[in-house]
Amino acid sequence: MLTPVFYPLGIGWQETVALIFGFIAKEIVVGGLAVIYSGSDVAGQMISHITPLQSICFMLFCLLYTPCIATIATIWSESRSIKITLLSLVSGLCIAWITSFIFYQSGLLFGFH
């Protein structure tokens, strides 16, 4: 269902699933990719599936998107405001999406793949 949302960023369904796992804790993204790509040679399989431009966009999104669920819980605990908590959640996702979109589309425009 989320593939159309991440397609303009050059992020495939495999990486999208790993990002969903990364919402629990960002370090789980690597474990999720290992499971998705059968665990043996993750780097080799990823190289054959995604381009350097796509991998940079994936890393940018992973760096900037919403912190882990523990951080969201801490924001809720400290602020006691659903508005601030949702603002933190949504703003992180929007900033990550927009940054990755601009980087990927600019890369395509300049002929990188």
C-alpha positions as CSV (number, residue, x, y, z in Angstrom):
1,M,0.0,0.0,0.0
2,L,2.9,2.4,0.7
3,T,4.8,1.7,-2.5
4,P,3.2,4.6,-4.4
5,V,4.2,7.0,-1.6
6,F,7.8,5.9,-1.7
7,Y,8.1,5.4,-5.5
8,P,8.9,9.1,-6.2
9,L,11.8,8.7,-3.8
10,G,13.3,5.7,-5.6
11,I,12.6,3.6,-2.5
12,G,11.2,0.1,-3.4
13,W,8.9,-2.1,-1.4
14,Q,11.7,-4.0,0.3
15,E,13.2,-0.8,1.7
16,T,9.7,0.5,2.6
17,V,9.1,-2.6,4.7
18,A,12.5,-2.1,6.4
19,L,11.6,1.6,7.2
20,I,8.3,0.4,8.8
21,F,10.4,-1.9,11.1
22,G,12.7,1.0,11.7
23,F,9.9,2.9,13.3
24,I,10.3,0.6,16.3
25,A,14.0,1.3,16.4
26,K,16.2,2.7,13.6
27,E,18.8,-0.1,14.1
28,I,16.2,-2.6,13.1
29,V,16.2,-1.2,9.5
30,V,19.4,-3.2,8.8
31,G,17.9,-6.4,10.4
32,G,14.8,-5.9,8.4
33,L,16.8,-5.6,5.2
34,A,18.7,-8.8,6.1
35,V,15.5,-10.7,6.5
36,I,14.0,-9.3,3.3
37,Y,17.1,-10.0,1.3
38,S,17.5,-13.6,2.7
39,G,20.3,-12.7,5.1
40,S,23.2,-14.2,3.3
41,D,24.7,-11.4,1.2
42,V,22.6,-8.3,1.9
43,A,25.0,-5.9,0.4
44,G,25.4,-7.9,-2.8
45,Q,21.7,-8.3,-3.2
46,M,21.0,-4.7,-2.5
47,I,23.6,-3.6,-5.1
48,S,21.8,-5.7,-7.7
49,H,18.4,-4.2,-6.8
50,I,19.0,-0.5,-6.1
51,T,21.2,2.2,-7.7
52,P,23.6,4.4,-5.8
53,L,21.2,7.3,-6.1
54,Q,18.3,5.2,-4.6
55,S,20.6,4.1,-1.8
56,I,21.5,7.6,-0.9
57,C,17.8,8.7,-0.9
58,F,17.0,5.7,1.3
59,M,19.8,6.7,3.7
60,L,18.6,10.3,3.7
61,F,15.0,9.2,4.5
62,C,16.2,6.9,7.2
63,L,18.3,9.6,8.8
64,L,15.6,12.2,8.8
65,Y,12.3,10.4,9.3
66,T,10.5,10.1,12.6
67,P,12.6,8.9,15.5
68,C,11.9,5.6,17.1
69,I,8.7,4.8,19.1
70,A,10.6,5.3,22.4
71,T,11.3,8.9,21.4
72,I,7.7,9.5,20.4
73,A,6.7,8.1,23.8
74,T,9.1,10.4,25.5
75,I,7.8,13.4,23.6
76,W,4.3,12.4,24.7
77,S,5.4,11.9,28.3
78,E,7.2,15.2,28.6
79,S,4.7,17.4,26.7
80,R,1.5,15.7,27.6
81,S,0.2,17.1,24.3
82,I,-1.1,15.0,21.5
83,K,-0.6,18.0,19.2
84,I,3.1,18.3,19.9
85,T,3.5,14.6,19.6
86,L,1.7,14.4,16.3
87,L,3.6,17.5,15.1
88,S,6.9,15.8,15.8
89,L,5.8,12.6,14.1
90,V,4.4,14.2,11.0
91,S,7.1,16.9,10.6
92,G,9.8,14.3,10.7
93,L,8.1,12.2,8.0
94,C,7.4,15.3,5.9
95,I,10.9,16.6,6.1
96,A,12.4,13.2,5.3
97,W,10.0,12.7,2.3
98,I,10.6,16.2,0.9
99,T,14.4,16.0,1.2
100,S,14.5,12.5,-0.4
101,F,12.2,13.6,-3.1
102,I,14.2,16.7,-4.0
103,F,17.5,14.7,-3.9
104,Y,16.2,11.8,-6.0
105,Q,14.4,13.9,-8.6
106,S,17.4,16.2,-8.9
107,G,19.6,13.3,-9.4
108,L,17.4,11.9,-12.1
109,L,17.3,15.3,-13.7
110,F,21.1,15.5,-13.8
111,G,21.3,12.0,-15.3
112,F,22.3,10.0,-12.3
113,H,20.8,6.6,-11.8
